[in-house]
Amino acid sequence: MDIQIISRDGAPEYAVLPWDQYQALLKAAGQLQPTRASPSVAPTAIEQDLRPLAALRGLREAKGLAIEALARTVGISPSYLGLIESGERQPDAAIRRSLAWELGVAGWRDES
């Protein structure tokens, strides 16, 4: 298995693995298998979700934070934070809350 372990303070916190391997694990456990995002999702909904993050890089730079420092504090890789900043990835609610907390942006804390 190709598993990436993400640690915080020296302790493993998350395990990331390829989608097909995740599906195989679910099947072996006898659990329902979630499907990939439906292509019927309207582009406008995706664009609306990404809009609050459009200023993320600017906020980080305005606070004088290096991408590596903010990523480490939030518990993600700098490359993943770069993808979020560029709009290529949509973070989950937990990462949004962490980013909001670190950057002092109250509006992101309530988003799911």
Secondary structure, 3 states (H helix, E strand, C coil): CCCEEEEECCEEEEEECCHHHHHHHHHHHCCCCCCCCCCCCCHHHHHHHHHHHCCHHHHHHHCCCCHHHHHHHHCCCHHHHHHHHHCCCCCCHHHHHHHHHHHCCHHHHHCC
